[in-house]
Amino acid sequence: MNEESEARDAVLKRLRRAQGQLAGVIGMIEDGRGCRDVVTQLAAVSKALDRAGFKIVATSLQECMTSEDGRSSDDLSSEELEKLFLALA
């Protein structure tokens, strides 16, 4: 398995985890669970999404640094990659 497919699998795993956690939050709200439980679970969803986004940006940065022409497969400049990264902050 190459690094690109490993990164894709890691992102998908994080997104699936977030999807399950979000379904849990929806169920908790429907069941009338307390604010503390709902917010704690919602924070976990947010963290999983952030980690997926960071992994995507980090993979693009790595591809950009290792490509012969210094460009990523998405043809993003370093400024564009920086903006993507900061959008997650």
C-alpha positions as CSV (number, residue, x, y, z in Angstrom):
1,M,0.0,0.0,0.0
2,N,1.4,3.4,-1.0
3,E,1.5,6.5,1.2
4,E,-1.3,8.2,-0.8
5,S,-3.8,5.3,-0.3
6,E,-2.8,5.0,3.4
7,A,-3.5,8.7,3.9
8,R,-6.8,8.4,2.0
9,D,-7.8,5.4,4.2
10,A,-6.8,7.3,7.4
11,V,-9.0,10.3,6.3
12,L,-11.9,8.0,5.5
13,K,-11.6,6.3,8.9
14,R,-11.7,9.6,10.7
15,L,-14.7,10.8,8.6
16,R,-16.6,7.5,9.3
17,R,-15.8,7.9,13.0
18,A,-17.2,11.5,12.9
19,Q,-20.3,10.3,11.0
20,G,-21.0,7.7,13.8
21,Q,-20.4,10.3,16.5
22,L,-22.7,12.7,14.8
23,A,-25.4,10.1,14.6
24,G,-24.9,9.6,18.3
25,V,-25.3,13.3,19.0
26,I,-28.5,13.4,17.0
27,G,-29.8,10.4,18.9
28,M,-28.8,12.0,22.2
29,I,-30.7,15.2,21.4
30,E,-33.8,13.1,20.3
31,D,-33.6,11.2,23.6
32,G,-33.4,14.4,25.6
33,R,-29.9,13.8,27.0
34,G,-28.3,16.4,29.1
35,C,-26.3,19.3,27.7
36,R,-22.9,18.1,29.1
37,D,-23.2,14.7,27.3
38,V,-24.4,16.3,24.1
39,V,-21.6,19.0,24.0
40,T,-18.9,16.4,24.9
41,Q,-20.0,14.2,22.1
42,L,-20.3,17.1,19.7
43,A,-16.7,18.2,20.6
44,A,-15.5,14.7,19.6
45,V,-17.2,15.1,16.2
46,S,-15.6,18.4,15.7
47,K,-12.2,17.0,16.6
48,A,-12.6,14.1,14.3
49,L,-13.5,16.4,11.4
50,D,-10.5,18.7,12.2
51,R,-8.1,15.8,12.2
52,A,-9.4,14.6,8.8
53,G,-9.0,18.1,7.4
54,F,-5.4,18.4,8.9
55,K,-4.6,15.0,7.4
56,I,-5.8,16.1,3.9
57,V,-3.8,19.4,4.1
58,A,-0.7,17.6,5.5
59,T,-0.8,15.1,2.7
60,S,-1.1,17.8,0.1
61,L,1.9,19.6,1.7
62,Q,4.0,16.5,1.6
63,E,3.0,15.8,-2.0
64,C,3.9,19.4,-2.9
65,M,7.3,19.2,-1.3
66,T,8.2,15.9,-3.0
67,S,6.9,16.6,-6.5
68,E,9.5,17.4,-9.1
69,D,8.0,20.7,-10.1
70,G,7.0,21.7,-6.5
71,R,3.3,21.6,-7.2
72,S,0.7,19.3,-5.6
73,S,-1.6,17.1,-7.6
74,D,-4.3,19.7,-7.0
75,D,-2.0,22.4,-8.4
76,L,-2.2,24.4,-5.2
77,S,0.3,27.1,-4.4
78,S,2.0,27.3,-1.0
79,E,-0.2,30.3,-0.2
80,E,-3.4,28.3,-1.1
81,L,-2.2,25.4,1.1
82,E,-1.6,27.8,3.9
83,K,-5.1,29.3,3.6
84,L,-6.6,25.8,3.6
85,F,-4.6,24.9,6.7
86,L,-5.7,28.2,8.5
87,A,-9.3,27.6,7.5
88,L,-9.2,24.6,9.9
89,A,-7.7,26.5,12.8
